[in-house]
Amino acid sequence: MTLKVRPLGDRFLVEPVEEKADKKGAIIIPDTAKEKPMESLVVAVGTGKTDDDGKKVPLEIKKGDRVLVSKYGGTEIKLDGKEYRIFNGDDILAIIE
């Protein structure tokens, strides 16, 4: 699949990594009540931030990295029936190694 979205600047397109549901007990939580996952997979990256001198600052995060993102940040979009979110570099909290 070729994505038709390319983030600009220091933005990142990520795909949320869903947690596996435990099937213990009889309580079923509907999808609307579940929290948004914080772990995500970076699908596409922007070109980088421009500093005050007009030079591009290289990005620390690259395509394929697993990252922790802010829970309520980013912009949700849907591509080919899958949900993605676009984050500014400041909303990505950590790289998971």
N, C-alpha and C positions, 0 to 999 in steps of 0.2 A: 504494500500500500504506500502510495506517495502522498504525503500531506500537502495540502494546498495553502497552508498557513506558515508564514515565516515571521517570527517575533522580531521586533525592532529594538534597537538600543540594547539596554541591559535587561531585557525581558526574556522569560523562559516559558515554553509550552510544556506542561507536564501532564502525565496520565496518572490519576490516583491509583494507588495499590490497595485494593480492597482486602480487609482482614478476613480471614476465614472464620465463619460463624461456628461457634460451639453449639452442638445440638443437645446439650445436657439440659434437662428440665423441660417444662411444658410451655414456657413463656416464649412467644414469638414477637420480636420487635419489628414493626413495619419499617420499610426503607425510609419513610419520611421522618421517623423519630431517631434514626441512627445519626451519630456524629459523622462529620466529614472526615475522611482519612487524612492523616498528616503526612504519611509516607507516600512519595510519588516517584515516578520514573520520568526523567527528562527526555522529551521526545525531540525538541528543537530548541536552539538557542539563538539569541540575537547577535548582532555584530559587536556589541560591547558599548560601554559608556564612554562618552567623550569628556575629557577633562577641560579645565579652564584654558589650557593652551591649545586646544583643538586636537589633541592626540587621543587615539583610542586606547583605553585601558583594557588589557586582556581580562577575560572572564575566567574565574576559578572553576566554574561548573561547565561540564561538557555533556554532549548528548550521550545518553546511556547511564548517567549517574543516578543513583538512588538518593533522594534528598528528603529532608523534613521541611515542610512548608507551614506557614502560619495557618491556623485552622479556618479562620474566616476571611482570609485575604484572597486576592486573585479575582479573575473574571472567568466565569464558567462559560464554556462554549461546547457545542456538539458538532462532531465531524464524523461522517459515515456511521451514525448511530452510536458512537462512543463519546463519553464525556471527558473533556479535558479542561484544564484551567491555565490561564496565563498569569504569571507572577512577575513583578518587578524583582530585581536582584535583592533588594532589601527584605523582601518577604520570604526568601529562602533562608532557613535557619541553620541548616547543617547538611553536610554530605555524609551519607551512611556508607561505611567501608566494610 
